[in-house]
Amino acid sequence: MTTNTTFRTGMTFAIASAVMFGTSGPFAKALMEAGWTPIAAVTARMAGGALVMALFATFVYRGWLLEALRHRTTILVYGLVPVAGAQLCFYSAVAHLSVGVALLLEYLAPVLVVGWVWTTTRRRPATLTLVGAALALTGTVVVLDVFSGAHVNTIGLAWALAAAVCAACYFVMSDRAAADGDGLHPLTLAAGGLVVGAAAVALLGVFRILPMRFTANDTVVAGHATSFLVPVAVLSVVSTAVGYTLGISAIARLRPSYASLVGLGEVLAAVAWAWLLVGEAITPTQAIGGAVVLVGLALAGRSSDHRAVESTWPETACPKSLGEPKADAPSRSVDATNDRATRELIGEQ
């Protein structure tokens, strides 16, 4: 697969993932307005997603369970931090902050990822990447309109920053698990992580660490009364199972720094879905902010950062399809060649 094809495929997956993740807000809100507590909505979303992913993975990639057991430490950490941790921290932040401020702070994750990659590789991101990141974050501030009636307190700030760290871990860990020579198949990482995350969140409710209340009341979606099963199904399949699978596959192709910037598109998707499903109007200011985000992503996309790094990826970084087992791990000689190529590319900058 050529570099351009890999990049286009990764972009398609990343945008689709952002759109899928963006559906979670309106449907979760519908459940909470019907009497569900936040932890109940998260538990239903993750448990349903874990079930769907486990069944799908068993059908498409039968070796996922054994692979998950071999990499149990990675699966455990992934399920607890990027999956369960991000959800728990964000909802806890919303309890103390306005939603806009909580979202803005969580979406500092791309900055953390770019900084992490810069620190660990000792390679300064291209100017276009930095400018694009700044524009994307600025546009996100405008879209979220955080300065309108926002309130901040120390506890909420701590929870929101913790959510940002968990979200950054999602991008970094997904990349490392996919690109490592003995890496995990995307389905294994998604299914295993969701199973662990769902169990962890459920235990918080079972032991009454957080209040958990479910109801069978009808929900209102797009102005129509419907069974609570509809939002639960969408959250489980679309927002979770499909969203995580596409996201992990995208990160393997784009690398975490750029994939995290594209992930800001989730804000635009969330605003659009809220307009379509729960009647929350899009203001002219939000439209302008969305345009700024897109411009920032376009600038970052023109950077040579992701293309230079892609040329040194091992073949296992991008499985040809979700159902195919990965090829054998690359040899040490291939790794050495890749390392030399990377040093040469850095030296040319």
C-alpha positions in Angstrom: 0.0 0.0 0.0 1.4 3.4 -1.1 1.9 6.3 1.3 -0.8 8.4 -0.3 -3.3 5.5 -0.3 -2.4 4.8 3.4 -3.0 8.4 4.3 -6.3 8.6 2.4 -7.5 5.4 4.0 -6.5 6.7 7.4 -8.2 10.0 6.9 -11.4 8.3 5.8 -11.4 6.1 8.9 -10.5 9.0 11.2 -13.3 11.2 9.9 -15.8 8.4 10.0 -14.7 7.6 13.6 -15.2 11.2 14.6 -18.7 11.2 13.2 -19.5 8.0 15.0 -18.2 9.2 18.3 -20.1 12.4 17.8 -23.5 10.6 18.1 -22.9 9.7 21.7 -23.8 13.1 23.2 -27.3 13.5 21.9 -28.3 9.8 22.5 -26.8 9.8 26.0 -28.6 13.1 26.7 -31.9 11.4 25.7 -31.3 8.6 28.2 -30.4 11.0 31.0 -33.4 13.2 30.3 -35.5 10.0 30.7 -34.1 9.5 34.2 -30.8 7.6 33.7 -27.7 8.6 35.6 -24.5 9.4 33.7 -22.8 6.3 34.9 -25.8 4.2 33.9 -25.7 5.6 30.3 -21.9 5.0 30.1 -22.3 1.4 31.4 -25.0 0.6 28.9 -23.0 2.1 26.1 -19.8 0.3 26.9 -21.4 -3.1 27.9 -23.4 -3.1 24.7 -20.4 -2.1 22.6 -18.3 -4.8 24.3 -20.9 -7.4 23.5 -21.1 -6.3 19.8 -17.4 -6.1 19.4 -16.8 -9.5 21.0 -19.4 -11.2 18.7 -18.1 -9.4 15.6 -14.4 -10.2 16.5 -15.3 -13.9 17.1 -16.9 -14.1 13.7 -14.2 -12.1 11.7 -11.0 -12.8 13.7 -11.3 -15.9 15.7 -7.9 -15.6 17.4 -8.7 -12.3 19.1 -9.4 -13.8 22.6 -6.2 -15.7 22.7 -4.3 -12.7 21.4 -5.9 -10.5 24.1 -4.9 -13.0 26.8 -1.3 -12.9 25.5 -1.3 -9.1 25.7 -3.5 -9.0 28.8 -1.4 -6.2 30.4 -1.9 -3.9 27.4 -5.6 -4.8 27.1 -6.1 -4.1 30.9 -4.4 -0.7 30.8 -6.1 0.2 27.6 -9.5 -0.7 28.9 -9.0 1.1 32.3 -7.3 4.3 31.0 -8.3 5.4 27.5 -11.7 3.6 27.5 -13.2 3.7 31.0 -11.0 6.5 32.4 -11.8 9.0 29.7 -15.6 8.4 30.1 -15.5 8.5 33.9 -13.3 11.6 34.1 -15.3 13.6 31.5 -18.7 12.9 33.2 -17.2 13.8 36.6 -15.9 17.0 35.1 -19.3 17.9 33.8 -20.7 17.6 37.3 -18.5 20.6 38.3 -18.0 22.5 35.1 -20.1 23.8 32.2 -20.2 21.3 29.4 -18.3 23.7 27.1 -15.4 24.1 29.4 -15.2 20.4 30.2 -15.1 19.6 26.4 -12.5 22.2 25.7 -10.2 20.9 28.4 -10.6 17.3 27.2 -9.8 18.4 23.7 -6.4 19.6 24.9 -5.5 15.9 24.2 -4.1 16.7 20.7 -1.7 19.2 22.2 -0.6 16.6 24.7 -0.1 14.0 21.9 1.9 16.4 19.7 4.1 17.3 22.8 4.5 13.6 23.6 5.6 12.7 20.1 8.0 15.7 20.0 9.5 14.7 23.4 9.9 11.0 22.7 11.2 11.3 19.1 13.2 14.6 19.7 11.9 15.7 16.4 10.2 19.1 16.2 6.8 19.0 14.4 6.7 20.9 11.1 5.5 24.5 11.3 2.3 23.6 9.4 1.5 21.0 12.0 1.9 23.5 14.9 -0.1 26.2 13.1 -2.8 23.7 12.2 -3.0 22.5 15.8 -3.3 26.1 17.1 -6.1 26.9 14.5 -8.0 23.7 15.2 -7.9 24.3 19.0 -8.9 28.0 18.5 -11.8 26.9 16.3 -12.9 24.4 18.9 -13.0 27.1 21.6 -15.3 29.1 19.2 -17.6 26.1 18.5 -18.0 25.2 22.1 -18.6 28.9 23.1 -17.0 28.2 26.4 -17.0 31.9 27.5 -20.8 32.1 27.5 -22.0 31.4 31.0 -19.1 29.1 31.8 -18.1 28.3 35.4 -14.9 26.7 36.6 -13.8 25.1 39.9 -10.7 23.3 40.9 -12.2 19.8 41.2 -13.8 20.1 37.8 -10.6 21.4 36.3 -8.7 18.4 37.7 -11.2 15.9 36.3 -11.3 17.6 32.9 -7.5 17.6 32.6 -7.5 13.9 33.6 -9.9 13.3 30.8 -7.5 15.0 28.4 -4.7 12.7 29.6 -6.9 9.6 29.1 -7.9 10.8 25.6 -4.2 11.4 24.7 -3.4 7.9 26.0 -6.1 6.5 23.6 -4.2 7.9 20.6 -0.7 7.0 21.8 -1.6 3.5 23.0 -3.7 2.7 19.9 -0.7 3.7 17.7 1.9 1.7 19.7 -0.3 -1.4 19.9 -0.9 -1.4 16.2 2.6 -0.4 15.0 4.7 -2.5 17.3 6.2 -5.5 15.6 4.3 -7.9 17.9 1.3 -5.5 17.9 -2.4 -6.2 18.4 -5.0 -6.5 15.7 -7.4 -3.5 15.8 -10.4 -5.8 16.6 -8.5 -7.4 19.5 -7.6 -4.0 21.0 -11.1 -2.6 20.6 -13.0 -5.7 21.8 -10.6 -6.4 24.7 -10.5 -2.8 25.8 -14.2 -2.4 25.8 -14.8 -5.6 27.8 -12.3 -4.4 30.5 -13.7 -0.8 30.4 -17.3 -2.0 30.6 -16.5 -4.2 33.6 -14.6 -1.4 35.4 -17.4 1.1 34.9 -20.1 -1.3 36.0 -18.2 -2.2 39.2 -18.3 1.5 40.1 -22.1 1.4 40.0 -22.5 -2.0 41.6 -20.4 -1.0 44.6 -22.2 2.4 44.7 -19.0 4.4 44.2 -21.1 6.4 41.7 -24.9 6.5 41.6 -26.3 4.1 38.9 -30.0 4.3 37.9 -31.7 2.8 34.9 -35.3 3.4 33.8 -37.6 1.9 31.1 -39.1 5.3 30.3 -39.5 6.3 26.7 -36.8 8.7 25.3 -37.2 11.6 22.9 -35.0 11.6 19.8 -35.4 14.0 16.9 -38.7 15.1 18.4 -40.2 11.6 18.5 -40.9 9.4 21.5 -39.1 6.1 21.2 -38.1 3.2 23.4 -34.9 3.5 25.5 -33.6 0.6 23.5 -33.0 2.8 20.5 -30.5 5.2 22.1 -28.8 2.2 23.9 -28.5 0.4 20.5 -27.0 3.4 18.8 -24.6 4.1 21.6 -23.5 0.5 21.7 -23.1 -0.2 18.0 -22.4 3.2 16.3 -20.9 5.4 19.0 -18.8 2.6 20.6 -18.1 -0.5 18.6 -17.8 1.1 15.2 -16.3 4.3 16.5 -13.4 2.6 18.4 -12.7 0.1 15.6 -12.4 2.9 13.0 -10.5 5.1 15.3 -7.8 2.5 16.1 -7.5 1.6 12.4 -7.1 5.3 11.5 -4.4 5.9 14.2 -2.4 3.0 12.8 -2.3 4.8 9.4 -2.0 8.4 10.4 0.1 8.2 13.5 -1.2 9.7 16.8 -0.2 13.4 16.4 -2.2 13.9 13.3 -5.0 11.5 14.1 -5.6 13.3 17.4 -6.0 16.6 15.4 -8.5 15.0 13.1 -10.3 13.7 16.2 -11.2 17.3 16.9 -13.8 16.8 14.1 -15.8 15.0 16.8 -16.8 18.4 18.2 -18.2 19.4 14.8 -20.0 16.1 14.5 -21.4 16.4 18.0 -22.8 19.9 17.3 -24.3 18.7 14.0 -25.9 15.6 15.5 -27.3 17.7 18.4 -28.9 20.0 15.8 -30.4 17.1 13.9 -31.5 14.9 16.9 -32.3 17.2 19.8 -33.0 20.5 18.1 -29.9 22.4 19.4 -29.4 25.2 16.8 -26.1 25.9 15.3 -25.2 29.5 15.7 -23.3 31.6 13.1 -20.4 31.8 15.6 -20.3 28.0 15.8 -20.3 27.7 12.0 -17.3 30.1 11.8 -15.5 28.1 14.5 -16.1 24.9 12.5 -14.6 26.5 9.4 -11.5 27.5 11.5 -11.2 23.9 12.7 -11.3 22.5 9.1 -8.7 25.1 8.0 -6.4 24.0 10.8 -6.8 20.3 9.9 -6.2 21.1 6.2 -2.9 22.9 7.1 -1.8 20.1 9.4 -2.7 17.6 6.6 -0.3 19.4 4.2 2.6 18.8 6.6 5.3 16.3 5.6 5.4 14.9 9.2 3.0 12.1 8.8 4.3 11.2 5.3 8.0 11.1 6.4 7.2 8.8 9.3 4.9 6.6 7.2 7.8 5.7 4.9 9.5 3.8 7.8 6.4 1.9 9.2 6.6 -1.8 9.4 4.0 -3.6 7.3 2.1 -4.7 10.4 1.1 -1.1 11.1 -1.7 -1.3 8.5 -3.5 -4.6 8.3 -5.1 -5.0 4.8 -8.5 -5.5 6.4 -10.0 -5.8 9.8 -10.5 -9.5 9.4 -7.0 -10.5 8.3 -4.4 -11.7 10.9 -1.3 -9.6 10.9 1.9 -10.7 9.1 4.8 -12.0 11.1 6.8 -9.4 13.0 9.5 -7.7 11.0 13.0 -8.8 11.4 15.7 -6.9 13.3 17.3 -6.1 10.0 14.2 -4.4 8.8 13.9 -2.5 12.0 17.5 -1.3 11.6 16.8 -0.2 8.1 13.8 1.7 9.3 15.8 3.4 12.1 18.4 4.5 9.6 15.8 5.9 7.2 14.2 7.8 10.1 17.6 9.3 11.1 18.3 10.3 7.5 14.8 11.9 7.2 15.4 13.9 10.4 18.8 15.0 9.3 17.4 16.4 6.0 14.9 18.6 7.8 
